[in-house]
Structures are given as C-alpha cells and as structure tokens.
Amino acid sequence: MKGIASIADVQAVERKGAGTLPASTYEMIRRGAAIAPKAPALSFFLQTDDHRKPEVWTYEELMADIHRSANFFHSLGVTRDEVVAFVLPNLPETHLTIWGGQAAGITYAINPLLEAPAIAELLKAGSARVLVTLAPFPGTDLWQRLQPILDQVPTLRHLVLVNLADHVHGLKGLAARLMQKREARRLHGPQGVHAAVPARIQVHDFRRGIRRRPKDRLVSGRNILPDDYSSYFCTGGTTGTPKIAMRRHANEVANAWSASQFLGEGVGTGKNVFCGLPLFHVNGVLVTGLVPFSHGAHVILGTPQGYRGDGVVKRFWEIVAHHRISFFSGVPTLYAALMRVPIEGHDVSTLEYGLCGAAPMPMELMRNFQDKTGLKILEGYGLTEGTCVSSTNPPLGDRRIGSIGIRLPLQQMKPVVLDEQGAYVRDCAIGEAGVIVISGPNVFAGYKVAEHNKGLWVDTGDGRRWLNTGDLGRQDEDGYFYLTGRKKELIIRGGHNIDPAAIEEPLHRHPAVELAAAIGRPDAHAGEVPVAYVQLKPGASASEAELLAFAQRNIPERAAHPKSVYVIPQMPLTGVGKIFKPDLKHLEIQSALSTALQEAGIAARRLRALADQARGIVVEVELDPQADVAAVRRVLGQFPFPHNV
C-alpha cells in the first residue's frame, strides 16, 4: 500500500482487515528480517565524526543477536513474567535488550537521566530481576550514580554491564578497553565492579554473556502469546513518582502495524530511518524501532545521546545526505534547532518526512521549517498508554497545521463530554471540544498499581474499552483532531514530561508555605519550563529567592527545578477549594509572550490569554497603530497558541 491520505483510506484499510498479525514483537521482527536477510538492519556510530564508518548489522545478524540476548536472559532465570530493566543510552545493546528481553520476559525502560533515588524507586516498583546498564567508563557517570542504590532493590539478582569500549575498534579499541579497566580499578580497587556490588547480585558482561548462546532459536521453547506482557514504561511524568504502564505484545504489534499503514511505502527495504530520540521513550522504540524492523527498513542509531550527541544537530543535514535518510522523528525543540543549521550544499532529496510529537509544535515554526527545507512534517499525537501513536497527519493527504491529524486504522478516537465525576454523558458534536478517549488493540493493559487505574476507563455504553487520555480536543468534519488543552497538567519540557507534584510536594515542606502550584511557562526553545506559585501561611514570611533555593535543594531531578518561584497573596481556587491552575497558566502565557515582544523591541498596549472552547487558549494583542504587525506575528508564531492581533 502506498499510504493513507484521508479518513476514507483509514476506513478502507479497516474494511480490508489486518489479516493474521504476528503474536509478538519477536515474531514481528522475525517476519521483517525474512524479507531481505542480507539487507542492513541497524547501523550505529559512537561519535558524529565517525558517522561515515558505522558498525552495521544485517537482518540475519540482528536476529542472531536478538536470539543470543534472549537466550542469555533466559539463562539468568528470566521467564514470561520476570522483568529485565535497562538504564541505558542509545546503543545497539539497548535494542538487543528490548527485543531479546521481550522474547524472554518483560522489558522495563528507565530514563538514565533520572537521579539515583528515583531510579531505585522505579526498580523496586517494577520488581526488576535483571538490570542492564553501563559499565564504568571515563567521561560517564551512570555507573557512579547507580552503584550506591543497587542494595536498595531486593528483587535484583543480576547486573549486566555494557562496555562502551566494545564500540571502539582497532588500536583505539585496545586503548579504550585499558581505560575502562583503569576506571573500574580507580573507583573500586583491584577487584573492580565485583567489589562494589552486593553479594546476592551476580555481575555479567553483556558481550561475553551473549557470545556463545544459540543464535538461531529461543532455547526456552517459549510460545509467546499476544496477551503476554511485553514491556513496562514509566508515564505520568519522567520526574516525580511516575506510574508504570503495562503493555502486551498485542498492543505493540497492533500499533506498529497501524502506524506502518500510514507510512506505506515510506518504510521498507531500502529505506533508511534515523533514530535520535531516546530508547527509554515509546517514540524511539516504536516509530524508529519496531515499525522499520517489521518491514525490513534500515535504522541508523546516531550516538548514545541521540540528538543531544555532540555534533549531531550541527551536522544533521550532512548525516541525512550521506546515509540517504528518508524519515526521522523528533520533538519541536529539535526542529527549532535544525532551523539554525544551514541546509545548503547537502542533498537531502531522499528525506520524505519527519514526524513531530511529544509536545505541540508552534505553527510559525512548522511553516518556517517546511518553507526552508521542503520537508513534510507530520504532526501526530499519542501516549504511552496507547502504545505510542494514535493519530497523525497523513503523509499523502492534507497536512493541516495545528492539527494532530486523523486516527490510525484499528483505533477509535473521539472527544466526549464527561460529568464532574468523570462519567460519560455524550459524544461531542463536530467542532465541540471535550475529553479525548481512545479505544483499540493498541490500548495498554493498565497501570501496575491498581489504585492508579481509578478513573482511567470510560464506559460509553457501546461495549468498547475506552481510555480517558486526560487531554482535551475537538474533531472537524474531515476527521482531523485538534488539541485544545491538557487536563493532566503535565509540564512538557523539551519533549520530557514533568509531574507538577515533583515540584509542589517539596515546596509544601517549607515551613512558610501553605499552598504551592507548579505549571509550565511557555518557552520558545524548550516548549515549557517549570515555574511555581506559592501562597504563604498567615503571619509567615519567605522571599522568592529563598523559596527558589529551597526548591533546588529539595527537588532531586534537575529538569524539574523551577525557573522562578512567585509568592502571591491568594491562590486562585475552584468552588470546591481546589487550586485553579488555568488562571496561573494564563498569567505565565501573558508574561512569557509580553517578554518575547519586549525583547524584539515591540511594545504592546495589551496582551491577554483567553480560554476559547473550540480553540483552547487564544492570545489577543492590542498594538499601537504604527506597530509592525508582521514582526508581532513572527514573535508570537514561536509559541503554540492561536493569536488575534
């Protein structure tokens, strides 16, 4: 199939049906590998300077290493319901852990940028038996952060270490191995890491562990069923106390199949996909992982840090031209950064489109990027609980700026009206905003902790299992969706979610604080940055500088440190006494956009952020008659809000 252009195409695909889908992610990749076993499946370069000489795995070699990895994990006692956690940057071993781990048991993705106490809590909550992470290596600190918390995870029995020196070759490789051994001895003495790990935990080297395992089969003889759990992902924020989403093989297979129907001939043998998003995130794993692997496409994994790697963004168009990249996925901050990188002199004609998700993309940024590069940007929408992708703008059809596109095949999606208790009232009319709910084989099993599932499911009376996404949106007459707000109140900083509770709870521990509320302040580069509002106890005193310093000392995750803390006399409250964050959000929008105009040398008589039922938050600006309206629109276009000047 060539791809999807409209909702009519989606419905045509559904009438035809999906046929017999693979029972598992393992079987799905195995089918993709059989298309062209000698074709390149995965390439990796450790540094941007080495991108022209990457390590390459054919599909035959990738499947051999997936088998070896699964068999290695099986030898460590991993069975259907045992958990293999990984705290890793983007490496070939990360893919082998994901897909080999799912063939043996359940994989559990944990963000390596989190602070050690948060990682310890997640490992305990997930009952991890095996942990795969980096061995100590000069210039890295992941091992130093994780080693002290290993004894806090009672279920942990095996520690598998990935040695970065394995990706350095020739004489430099010999030097890198020597450096790694010296680093381990420097940290822990002659016995190295073995002396620094609790006695109940066995230490293994990843490459040595998989080396002699059978490469052509699963020695467990496991028959993986569609309803078996495949993966755990943290959600509800990558800071604070995230919920653990449990996903089944059927969820991942269905979502990969649905997404590939949209992409059509854009993903398959001979197509090259660049992966720069982290592999602890569902987008990196599915959109630039399972989807291309299931169709025999070639994934280029660029540096352990992905887009954050030194030189990756600066030389991105060079990488695209050399590797003949046809597709990549990113967040709005990436596209903003690429706008500053000259494209001239690079042949990027193979580049068909880029996918944008994780946070709303400012309309002006999208227009400018498409005008500069000629590249189609497909803005989409999805969530971990829906596996990854629920809607996207069709690559072959009308790509509507400001829209998150049309729903994927096999998935249902609609806005509904809920009452105060979260119960279903009715479906929304065309153009009417409501709570977005989704249903289909991609929807996850639920959260690991039962209490987290309260209010998650919506009974509409049609027999379907509808997931309350917590997002607000509307649908037009052509089936395109538009987000109008986020009921969940997560702060999205550079595509990463921050739970406001991670900021509010520490602030509430200050003796002078009575109420605290954290929200996102619009930021042209990061999308949002966290700020906090505080109401003091009667008779108490504390300066904003004091509260900011207190927050920075007591919030363990650096990404969640508020940029500012404001003391206000009275917190806005709802009729039932809950903090009404939209009022605070409007203040920050007005402040951020007014500041942006002032920095551009533009004086506005008045700027207001108003709630519009159909369009979400709308910014109204009143100018002096002589003001440059085009310049105002350019500034406001950096932010994802409709505006009236």
Secondary structure, DSSP 8 states (H G I E B T S, - for coil): -----SHHHHHHHHHH---S--SSHHHHHHHHHHH-TTSEEEEEESSGGGTTS-EEEEHHHHHHHHHHHHHHHHHTT--TT-EEEEE--S-HHHHHHHHHHHHHSEEEE--TTS-HHHHHHHHHHTTEEEEEEE---TT--HHHHHGGGGGG-TT--EEEEE-GGGG--HHHHHHHHHHHHHHHHHHH-TTGGGGGS-TTSEEEEHHHHHHTS-SSS-TT-----TTSEEEEEEES-SSSS-EEEEEEHHHHHHHHHHHHHHHGGGSSTT-EEEE-S-TTSHHHHIIIIIHHHTTT-EEEEE-TTGGGSTTTTTTHHHHHHHHT--EEEE-HHHHHHHTTS--TT---TT--EEEE-SS---HHHHHHHHHHH--EEEEEE--GGGSS-SEE--TTS---TT--BEE-TT-EEEEEEE-TTS-EEEE--TT--EEEEEESTTS--EESSGGGGTT-EE--SSS--EEEEEEEEEE-TTS-EEEEEETT--EEETTEEE-THHHHHHHHTSTTEEEEEEEEEEETTTEEEEEEEEEE-TT----HHHHHHHHHHH---GGG--S-EEE-SS--B-TTS-B-HHHHHHHHHHHHHHHHHHHTT--EEEEEEEEETTTEEEEEEEE-TTS-HHHHHHHHTTSSS-EE-
